Amino acid sequence: MTNRSVLDPTSDRSLADQLADLLRTEIRSGSRSQGSQLPSEREFENDYGVSRTVVRDALDALVLEGLVVKRKGFGTFVRQQPPVRRVSSRNRHDLHRTADKPVFDVEAALSGRVPSRRILSVGRERAPADVAQWLEIETGAVVVVRRRLQLLDDNPAVISTSYYPLWLADGTMLESPDALKRGPDAEIEALGHPPAWGTEVFRARMPDPQERRLLALDAGVPVVRMLHIDYTETNRPLQVADDLYTADQHEFAFMWTSEEGSAPA
């Protein structure tokens, strides 16, 4: 069966763009399922009556969009993108309190994924300018930093870097080189500082080479940086959690209620 009539050589759009449009539509509609293998370059040539250069240009465009991945020696595949939903709400900290586990672990389990982590570094460093501003300390002031690589089903998913002011973290478990079984949020509360409120800031961008290596990212996959800042009842900053999410493995949901409403349990 040939698909040559699908592409229009008289169009002002190139044949590569037209082929990419067709495949993009098939992927997004689900007719080409996640994880499925695309035809070989030769099969595309025969089916659509185009050159190998056209096929490669079309596939390269989809690689850069993060829709397909090329596996050397195996072929081209539709990316598998089962997302973990991260829900932001006023009850977010209840997750770790109820389960006695880090919030990341709870959200992963709710999505049917297996969480794990690897400690990258723990120590004292000078705070970056934007972090210092959120912590309301001088730029370059020394803070305690915990840096972890969070994994889902043994695949890298988040680079988590947490910054704690010395007045809070000095000499506590937050400086331990070991993983914190209940998570850092529980340790902060155990110190007598439950968060009263917080704010989150998101920004999407492309990863730098080190981030791409740590997260094992394919070409064209962006990251989402989320700063989560917790405060005490007296509005004193407790921490800045700087999480870098692989955009293709996460989706973000926000829950809100009116003054008269109430969030579901």
ABEGO torsion letter per residue (X at the ends): XBAAAABBAABABBAAAAAAAAAAAAAAAGABBBGBBBBBAAAAAAAAGBBAAAAAAAAAAAAAAGABBBBBGAEBBBBBBBBBBBBBBAAAAAAAAAAGBBAAAAAAAAAGBBBBBBBABBEBBBBBAAAAAAAGBBBGBBBBBBBBBBBBGGBBABBBBBBBBAAAABGBAAABABBBAAEAAAAAAAAGBBBABBBBBBBBBBBBAAAAAAAGBBBGBBBBBBBBBBBBAAGBBABBBBBBBBAAABBBBBBBBBAABBBBX
